[in-house]
Amino acid sequence: MVDSDYYCNSPELVILDELTTMDWQDLVIILEILILVQRLTLELQGTGSLQNHANGYLAHVLPGMDDLHASLQEAKHQYADSSVYSIPIHTSINHSLAILDN
């Protein structure tokens, strides 16, 4: 956990803390993955459909989870080169896949 008082009492630490090119690249990758999660969430929310099933109906959720799993598998292969992409990206994708596999 980050001690916010530490940074509030030492503003020079925030000023000196800069994002690297790799940090920005990681943020773009994370955003791409979060957009997939957001899309799935928006598709599954709601109160009902013409068939009188809620949008979170199991028959809709499972294919969505399969789509998310496939997208994460694709991202795992796309960002596999550790000389180009950071270890936290690999770790995050692998942890997400492990959760979906359970």
C-alpha positions in Angstrom: 0.0 0.0 0.0 1.3 3.5 -0.9 1.7 5.9 2.0 0.0 9.0 0.6 1.4 11.2 3.4 4.9 10.3 2.3 4.3 11.9 -1.1 2.2 14.8 0.3 5.1 15.7 2.6 7.7 15.2 -0.1 6.3 16.9 -3.3 9.7 16.8 -4.9 9.3 13.1 -5.2 6.3 13.5 -7.4 8.0 16.2 -9.5 11.0 13.9 -10.0 8.9 10.9 -10.9 8.5 10.7 -14.6 6.9 8.1 -16.8 9.3 6.4 -19.2 8.6 5.5 -22.8 8.1 1.9 -21.5 5.6 3.1 -18.9 3.6 4.8 -21.6 3.7 1.7 -23.8 2.5 -0.4 -20.8 -0.4 2.0 -20.2 -1.5 1.8 -23.8 -1.5 -2.0 -23.6 -3.4 -2.0 -20.3 -5.9 0.4 -21.8 -6.5 -1.9 -24.8 -7.2 -4.8 -22.4 -9.5 -2.7 -20.2 -11.5 -1.6 -23.2 -12.2 -5.2 -23.9 -13.4 -5.7 -20.3 -15.5 -2.5 -20.5 -17.1 -3.6 -23.8 -18.0 -7.0 -22.3 -19.4 -5.3 -19.1 -21.5 -2.9 -21.1 -22.9 -5.7 -23.3 -23.9 -7.7 -20.3 -25.5 -5.0 -18.2 -29.2 -4.1 -18.4 -32.6 -5.2 -17.2 -33.8 -7.5 -19.9 -34.3 -8.3 -23.5 -37.1 -9.3 -25.8 -36.8 -12.9 -24.7 -37.4 -11.7 -21.1 -33.9 -12.7 -20.0 -31.6 -10.3 -18.2 -28.6 -9.3 -20.2 -26.5 -11.1 -17.6 -28.2 -14.3 -18.7 -25.7 -17.2 -18.4 -26.1 -18.0 -22.1 -24.7 -14.5 -22.8 -22.0 -14.4 -20.1 -20.2 -17.6 -21.0 -19.6 -16.6 -24.7 -18.4 -13.2 -23.4 -15.9 -14.9 -21.1 -14.7 -17.0 -24.0 -14.2 -13.9 -26.1 -12.3 -12.3 -23.3 -10.1 -15.4 -22.8 -9.4 -15.5 -26.6 -8.4 -11.8 -26.6 -6.1 -12.3 -23.6 -4.5 -15.4 -25.3 -4.0 -13.2 -28.4 -2.4 -10.4 -26.3 -0.2 -13.0 -24.6 1.3 -14.0 -27.9 1.3 -10.4 -29.3 3.3 -9.1 -26.3 5.5 -12.2 -25.7 8.8 -10.6 -26.6 10.3 -9.6 -23.2 13.0 -7.6 -24.9 10.3 -5.2 -26.2 7.5 -5.5 -23.6 7.7 -5.2 -19.9 7.5 -8.1 -17.4 4.5 -6.6 -15.6 2.5 -6.8 -18.8 3.3 -10.5 -19.2 2.6 -11.1 -15.6 -0.8 -9.3 -15.7 -1.9 -11.1 -18.8 -0.9 -14.5 -17.4 -2.6 -13.8 -14.0 -5.8 -12.8 -15.9 -5.7 -15.9 -17.9 -5.2 -18.0 -14.8 -8.3 -16.5 -13.2 -10.4 -17.2 -16.3 -9.1 -20.7 -16.5 -10.4 -21.5 -13.0 
